[in-house]
Structure formats: structure tokens, C-alpha cells
Amino acid sequence: MMHLYASSLAGTVGLLFFFTLFLAALVYAFWPSNKQTFEHMARLPIDEDEGDKW
């Protein structure tokens, strides 16, 4: 009985942890102040004169 409870608790805690991690990644990706950084990084492969500025 204790193993079943521990297994269920571990599954629930893991699910909540990874869901929270996923939400944090979404918030970071769509945060307005990060837009300029992401746009700059997206242009790096096609900008030949930029070099290694990051």
C-alpha cells in the first residue's frame, strides 16, 4: 500500500514540476522584452557581416 501511495505521489509531483517548467519556458519565450534578442538570433545565420558578437 505504501509503494502505491509513493508511486502515485512521485508521478503527481513530477507532472506538476514539468508542467511548471513548461509554463516558465513559455513565459520566457513570449516575454515582450525578449523579442529583440530572439529576432537578432534568428537573423544570425543569414547575416554574414555580423560575426561573433554574442
N, C-alpha and C positions, 0 to 999 in steps of 0.2 A: 504494500500500500504506500509506503514512504517513497519507493522508487517511482511509482506512478505520479505522485504529487511533485517530486523533484523534477521529473522529466517534463511535466506539464508547465511548471513554473519556469524552467530554463527555456522552453520554447516560447513562452509568452514574453519573457524578458528579452530574449534575442530578437523577437519580432518587433517589439517596441524600440529597442536600440537601433536596429537597422532602418526602421521607418523614420525615426528621428534623424538619423544620419542622412537619409534620402531627402527629407524636408530641408535640412540645413544646406545640402548641396543645391537644391532648387532655389532657395533664398539667395545663396551666394551667386548663382548663375544669372538670376534675373534682377539682382540689385542694381538700381539705376546708375550708381557711381562706378560700377564695373564695366559698363557698356563701352567706354572709350578704350579700355585695356583690351577687351575681347575683340573689338573691331581692329585694333592695331595688330594683335596677334594673328587675326585672320588674314590680314594683308601681307604678312611677312613672307610667305612663300612666293608671292608674285612681285614683291619689291626687291629688285636686285641691288639697289644703291643703299639700302638700309644697313646692311652688315649685321654685326652682333651688338646691338645696343641694349639688350635685356640681360 
